[in-house]
Amino acid sequence: MTRQKGPASGLSSDDLYKLRRAVAIAQRARLKAGMAQQALRELVLEMEHRYGLLGRDMHLDVYTGRFRNGHREATDEPERDAHAGAPRPA
C-alpha cells in the first residue's frame, strides 16, 4: 500500500476509506432520523384520531401537546425546520 500525499495525487487509500466510511455513517444517521420523524407523524395521526381532531379544523401541537385551531402548517413539522436549506448528499 502506497501513501501518496499532495494535491496532484489525491487522498491515500486509508484516508479515502475513512472519508467514505464517514459518509456512510452520516447517511445511516439521516435514515434513522427520517424513521424517527415518520414514527412521530404516525403517533400524531393516532392521537389526532383518538381525540377526534381529524376532519375538524384542529390539530395537535407536538411541542405543547395542546389542540390548535386551523390546519397544520409546514412549520409545525420538526424535520422541515431542521433541514431547511441543508444540502443533501449525492
C-alpha positions in Angstrom: 0.0 0.0 0.0 1.5 3.4 -1.0 0.6 6.5 0.8 1.0 9.3 -1.6 0.2 12.8 -0.4 -0.2 16.1 -2.1 -2.8 17.9 -4.3 -1.8 16.1 -7.5 -2.1 12.6 -6.2 -5.3 12.9 -4.1 -6.1 11.1 -0.9 -4.3 8.0 0.3 -6.4 4.8 0.2 -6.6 4.9 4.0 -7.9 8.4 4.1 -10.4 7.7 1.2 -11.7 4.7 3.2 -12.2 6.9 6.3 -13.9 9.6 4.2 -16.3 7.1 2.6 -17.0 5.4 5.9 -17.9 8.8 7.5 -20.3 9.5 4.6 -21.9 6.1 5.1 -22.3 6.7 8.8 -23.8 10.2 8.1 -26.3 8.6 5.6 -27.3 6.0 8.2 -27.9 8.7 10.8 -30.0 10.6 8.3 -32.1 7.5 7.6 -32.6 6.9 11.3 -33.7 10.5 11.8 -36.2 10.0 9.0 -37.5 6.9 10.6 -38.0 8.8 13.9 -39.8 11.6 12.1 -42.1 9.0 10.5 -42.8 7.4 13.9 -43.7 10.9 15.2 -46.1 11.6 12.3 -47.8 8.2 12.9 -48.1 8.9 16.6 -49.6 12.4 16.0 -52.0 10.9 13.5 -53.1 8.3 16.0 -53.6 10.9 18.7 -55.5 13.3 16.4 -57.8 10.4 15.6 -58.2 9.4 19.2 -59.1 12.9 20.2 -61.5 13.5 17.3 -59.4 16.2 15.6 -59.4 14.6 12.1 -62.0 16.1 9.8 -62.2 19.2 12.0 -60.3 22.4 11.7 -57.9 21.5 14.5 -54.6 19.8 15.0 -52.2 18.7 17.8 -49.2 20.9 18.5 -46.4 18.5 19.0 -44.4 20.9 21.1 -47.1 21.9 23.7 -49.4 18.9 23.5 -52.4 21.3 23.0 -55.0 21.4 20.4 -54.8 24.3 18.0 -57.4 25.7 15.6 -56.6 25.6 11.9 -54.8 23.2 9.7 -51.3 22.1 10.4 -48.7 24.4 9.0 -45.5 23.1 7.3 -43.5 24.8 10.1 -45.3 22.5 12.7 -43.3 19.6 11.3 -39.9 19.5 13.1 -37.9 17.9 10.2 -38.8 20.7 7.8 -37.4 23.3 10.2 -34.3 21.3 10.9 -33.4 20.6 7.3 -34.4 23.8 5.6 -31.8 24.7 3.1 -29.5 21.9 4.1 -27.7 20.3 1.1 -28.5 16.6 0.5 -25.6 14.2 -0.1 -25.4 12.7 -3.6 
